[in-house]
Amino acid sequence: MSELTYILLFTFIGSIGALVGGGAILLLKKEVSIKVSSYLTSFAAGTLLAVAFFDLLPEAFHGGEEAGVNVFGFALGGLLLFFILERLIHTFHQHPHQVHEHEKEVKATVPLIVIGDTVHNFIDGVVIAATFMVSIPLGIITTLAVFAHELPQEIGDFALLLHKGVSRSTVILINVLSAAAAFIGALLTFAFGNFLEGAIPMFLALTAGFFIYIATSDIMPEIQYERNRKAGLIKSAVLLLGVAALYLTFRLIAHPE
């Protein structure tokens, strides 16, 4: 297969696949889907950390060594950038005057969810395309991490929109359209890849920073402060399983012998 075919195929797997999986899990009973989502989120944290430390950062060092790229600096920049973006989203979401009317609450919240999900999917497409342009094994592993992270996120988006009173058909349409942003990001990255080739190590380091932030700031604290001791231990084990699974998968793909 050509490089573009790989990019489009795995962008589909990483975005649309997670969307379909998220919608399917929501067909389960509410209690079951919440429990499944929480464990998938823990697994996703492990995969994101594994990809960042075992794949993205080593590739960034390898590609940026001759160019003198400060990989740790860009990784820190990616972490801080994602922190700032998340703070801005929360800031805009918090209105100075409490809105009590349900319709106004829906109007205020739904666009925020859609915009955030669309931007996130666009970034996913860029990440998948950029890593495939470095190597096919790195692209496949990164896509698996994106899928693992996107699946519980899509479950959350579906559940939140339904909770806000949006119909199921509208929820599906919204998520399909926002998922299309991943293909736009992937195609733009591929189209301008030759012009940005020298910047790929910087981008890989930024992406590593994004992944580390998502895992350590958004997911791991939930595991750390899980009130149910047994559930906390299981989620911790699932996180470690995510690290091991991605590491072993990468070893098999990169070194099949």
Helices and strands as residue ranges (DSSP letters): H 3-25, H 30-50, I 51-56, H 57-64, H 71-93, H 102-134, H 136-163, H 168-191, G 197-199, H 200-213, I 214-219, H 220-224, H 229-254
